[in-house]
Amino acid sequence: MVFGISAMILTGMSWCIAGAIMGGAPKHHISTSIVQLVQALVCITVSGCILLSTNMLGKSTGHAQLIVAACCMASGMVNFWMLELMSAAMQRGPNGIVWAIIQSATIIPFIMGFLFFGVSFNVVKGCGIVLVIIALTLFGLSKDNSGATSNTWLLLAFSAFFVCGIQQTVSNIPSYSEDTRQVISVFKSMMGSIGTLISALICNAIRRIPIPRLFMENCRRGIFWKYIILSEGIGLFVSYFLYYNGMDALGRAGLGNVANPLMVVSCIVGFVIYSVLFLRERLRPLQCIAIAACVAGAVAICIQTS
């Protein structure tokens, strides 16, 4: 259980890198869709080589692998659109608040957990859900502090919130079954990246932008490769050793529903600190209260009572 909790906290902190890239890439005229596409290709290539050179999948059944593949691909596809919505919101509003709103979607997989997967529910956890809802309400009521001329960013942020909730719910499903927990994280990471790749191809097809041309326009920029190296260098390590293994460890301990809240608390706190120190964003009092309520709510959801 200690490993599971530690892994989720470190995973949440690593998510801040994705937030920083999605918020910063457009400012450097870098396409977020092509960043996600290249990230997916790197993960698919590395994961595929590992799977082909080992017999790691032999420990799990074909049925379990099929379920995991479906869930992870769906999660990857949905996650692509969530990040695109998040990036659009960050270009129009305060990055720290956008991030906190989206990560508050942790209440959605938690609710699904006790509705459909037999996860225990109590008054403390109920209070946690209420606190997160209060936080979201305060975020919606607080005035923007980024100089935006409209509330479009707020609409985009809450749209990403619901999409994020769907993504987290789907990604959590394999952790509720012992059979699917036997499927290794390398396979899960590859399937998730295949889903991301599919969505990236669909996105650019809808926009009618030739991918080879878009890639050439971006790959000439040194910062593009800095994004790729930073995100994949840390991202692959987290995916292979922390994210899925941590969720499985908590699932075996009967704490599968606290995985996302643990990650959310660490990533919200981490990204808010980043946005204040590096993006020079100022927080209004109401926003500070909302962030505190959000973190307190996520902590309450994690508390196990008899």
Disulfide bonds with the S-S distance in Angstrom:
none
